[in-house]
Amino acid sequence: MNRLIWSQLDEAARGAALTRPVQTVAQQTRDAVAALIAQVRTQGDAALRAITARFDGVDLQDFEVSAAEFAAADAEVPAELRQAMVEAAERITRFHAAGMGQGYTVETAPGVVCERMLRPIGRVGLYVPAGSAPLPSTALMLGVPAQLAGCPQVVLCTPPRADGTADPAVLVAARLTGVQRVFKLGGAQAIAAMAYGTESIPASDKLFGPGNSFVTEAKQQVAQDGAAAIDMPAGPSEVLVIADAGANPAFVAADLLSQAEHGPDSQVLLLTDDAAMLAAVEAEVERQVALLPRQDIARQALSASQLIQVDSLADAFAISNRYAPEHLILALREPRAWLDQVQAAGSVFLGDYTPEALGDYCSGTNHVLPTAGAARAYSGVSVASFQNLISVQSATAAGLAAIGGCARIIASAEGLDAHERAVALRMEVAA
């Protein structure tokens, strides 16, 4: 990892220190993804077969997971893992159900009633990564809120394994949340298929899920084209840790590595006002990374990651808000006392005994979170992500008389005479 002293950096160096790896190859990624999307749009399932053979090394004639494959997955997943997923789903359900929005009605003037009603999005597509590390937890994170929202059409895409099957744990997790249709399809091609539809993949109104830079770019391109809405930019994983002198270096190093092992384009940062902590964490990272089965991946991520010494914890929070991390860990003695300083982050973890991995799996919060600085404006997935909020209004003749004059004045000021006349005609009849 790169060791930096923030106060010694000029503005250009500070900007470079906070640049995500994927941002350095953005145009190359955009062009490659655009070509894949165009191929799927014009050739449909034939393109999906060709692209799957090219990137996944498997020749698939049918993408949809069959009943026999679901049954085989049920038999293959160990009982211990199934039970862990059941328990995680229960906590995720409890957390998300508690935060569900409610419709409401208010009389804004005598005879004028305004309402907001919630409706599930009709067709949603879920993406569950399963490249170098299958993520059944993501199936839970997406499937639970979709189920709570009551979305009538839910499809899930996940990359095939080398033998042409889907990861069994992903299939079991999908069924635990009520998802019935799963397709063995990954990458930008899966996003294109769910956005535009093909002969076998139904089109969706909104797409959800994390992924690598290609998946994230595909989501943004189909959204810009108007084919489907998306939850948020949720690309390569990242974590920022703010630690004080009392933090446990081994814990901090483990948290950094838990995100670095996701992929070579992940990024991790440590901010601390204690030089000794910086050195201790650096040593722990080197010791622990050597023990990881995915150490080659983690080391690539670490090469673009930073250990930053700051003058004060206040400076650390200012840098964190500028970076807007997907995950923010406060390894502080009084973490809750600093919570008001957090202005932009996907999810926050307080104290020494709240590793980010709990949020990834089973604390109850959602791990599908904004990345690449999108946390400045986006929030993590919730039930509301799967709903439309529709406003309704009604006015009696008396209500129209009470507020119609207001509408007419504003319409006239805007030069929209038809607007003004639509109100005036009714007021004349009702008078």
Buried (B, 14 or more C-beta within 10 A) or exposed (E): BEEBEBEEBEEEEBEEBBBBBBBEEEEEBBEBBBEBBEBBBEBBBEBBBBBBEEBBEBEBEEBBBEEEBBEBBEEBBEEEBBEBBEEBBBBBBEBBEEEBEEEEEEEEBEBBBBEBBBEBBEBBBBBBBBBEEBBBBBBBBBBBBBBBBEBEBBBBBBBBBEEBBBBBBBBBBBBBBEBEBBBBBBBBBBBBBBBBBBEBBBBBBBBBBBBBBBBBBBBBBBBEEEBBBBBBBBBBBBBBBBBBEEBBBBBBBBBBBBBBBBBBBBBBBBBBBBEEBBBBBBEBBEEBBEEBEBBEBBBBBBEBBBBBBBEEBEBBBBBBBBBBBBBBBBBBEEBEEBEEBBEBBBBBBBBBEBBBBBBBBBBBBBBBBBBBBBBEEBBBBBBBBBBBEEEEEEBEBEBBBBBBEEBBEEBEEEEEEEBBEBBBEBBEEEE
